[in-house]
Amino acid sequence: MSVREIIKYPEKVLREKTLRVTDCDSKLNKLIDDMIETMYAAPGVGLAANQVGVSKQVAVIDVSARDEKSPLIVLVNPEIVHLEGEVEAEEGCLSVPDYTTVLKRAMKVCVKGLDRNGKPVEIEAEGLLARALQHEIDHLNGILFVDRMGRIKKEFFKKRYAREKMLRG
C-alpha cells in the first residue's frame, strides 16, 4: 500500500466522468488499498479514484471518527437510487484544500454498487455518511462540491482561488 498524490482543483481529471469498473481484480484491490491509505493520511472521510488521477468508478468512505457505528465503505460503480429530504451542512474537499462552504444535500440516501470483490451492496444512510456518499459519487461524475454552490458563492470562491494562486506564484 502507498499514499498517492491527491489531485487538486482545477485539474481536468476532476471534471471528467469516470469509467465503470469491469473487473474486480488484484489491480483494483491495490488501487482501493492505496486510496484507503491516502484518505487516512490526508486526513479525510472519503476519496474518489479520480482524486488520485485514476478514471474508475471507485470510492472509499470512513466517517467512523465522527460516527462510531459506521464502518469503512468501499464502493465500486456506485449509484444513488433514492434521495430523501434536504439538509444544509458545512462541506469541504481534499481536492479543494483549505476551503469549506455550507451546501444543501439530501438528508437520506440509498446507494447501490459493488464491494471490492464484485458482490452487490446497498447502503441506506443519513447524516454525515449520506453527505459523504453524495460527495464522492459527485466526484465520480465529474462534479465538485463547488459546482453545487449558488452563483454568488461560486464567484467569491473563484476570486479567492485566483488570488491565492497568484500569491503562491
N, C-alpha and C positions, 0 to 999 in steps of 0.2 A: 504494500500500500504506500501511496505517496500523496503529499499535498500538491495540488495543482494550482496554477495561477488562476485567479478569478478575473474574468474579462470585465472590463469597466465600460460604462456608458461613455461615449456614444458608438462603440464598436458595432459594426454591421451585423455580426452573428447574433447579437441580442435582438435584432429586429426581424429575423428570419424564422419562419415556421419550421420546427424540427421534423425530422423524418421518423416514421414509425419503425419500431424495432421488430425485426422478423425472426431473429434467433436469440434465445436466452442462453448464451454460451459463456465460456470462460473469459472471453474478451469483454463481454458485457459485465460480468461479475467483477472483473478488475476495475472497470470504469466506475461501477457502483461503489466498490470499496474505496477507491480514490476520492470519489465525491463525498462519501461519509467523512473521511478523514479531513478533507478540505473544509467541509461545513463546520466541523467541530473546531478546527484550527482557527477559523475566521474571527470570532465565533458567530454562528448564525443558527437559525431554526429551520432553514430549508435551502435547497440548492437544486437548480435545474442543469441538465447536461450542457446546454448552450452557454451557461455561465462559466464553464471551463473549456469552451471552444469546441464542443462536440455536438453535432446536429443529430441528436437522438432524443426520442420522447422518453426521457428518464428523469425522475425527480426523487430526492431524498428529503425527508422531513423528520425533525425531532423537536417537539415542543415540551419535552419532559422537564426541562429546567423550570418551566412555569406551570406545567400541568402534569403532575407525577403519574397519573394513570395513563398517559399517552406513550406508547412505545415508539421506537424508531420505525419509520414507514419508508418502504422502497416501492415506488410505483413506476411501472413500465406501461407506455401507451395509455396514460390516464385520460379520462374524460369526465366532465361534470354532467351528471344525468338529472340532477334536481337541485334547485336553489329555492330557499325559503327565507322570508323576512329580509330585514335590512338593518345594518348597524354601522355606526361610524367609530373608527378607532385609528390610532396612530400606526403608521406603517413605514418601514424602511427596506433597503435592499442592499445586499452585498456588492452588487454591480453599480450602485449609485451611493458610494460611501459618504458618510457624514451628512446625510440628508434624510429627513423624515417629514411626513405630512399626514394629515387626517384624511382618510378615504372611506367612502361608503362601500361596503361589500355585503353579500348575503350573510345572514346570521347562521343559517344551517345549509349544509351541502350534502349531497350524496355523489360519490365518485366511484367509477368502475375502472378497472385496469388489470394489470398482471403484476404478480410479485416477481422477484428476481429469478425465479425458476420457471416462469411462464404460466403459473397457476392463476386462475381468475380470482380477483379480490374485489370487494365492495366495502367502501368506508362511508359511514354516516358520521358527520362531525358538526360541532358548533364551536363558537368561541374562537380562540387563537388557532386551533387546528383547522377549522373551516377557512379562516383567513389565509393561513399558510398554503393550504391546498389550492385555493383560488389563485394566489400569488404565483405559485410555482407552475401551475397549468397555464396561466397567462404567459409566463416566460417561454414555455414550450410552443406557444402560438405566436411568439414574436412580439408580445405586448409587455411593456414595462409599467410599473406602478405609476410612474409619472404621466403615462398616457391616460390614466383614469382620473387625473386632476381636472378641475374646471379650467376654463380658458385663462382667467386672471392668474390663478396659482401657477399654471404652466408657464406663463410669460415671466413671472417672478423667478421660477426655477431656471429657465433658460438664461436669464440675465445673470443670475447668481453663478451658474455654471460657467458662463463665458468669462465673468470677472475672475473667478477662481483659477480658471485655466490660464488666463493672462498673467496672474500673479505667480503661478508655478513656472511660467516661462515656456 
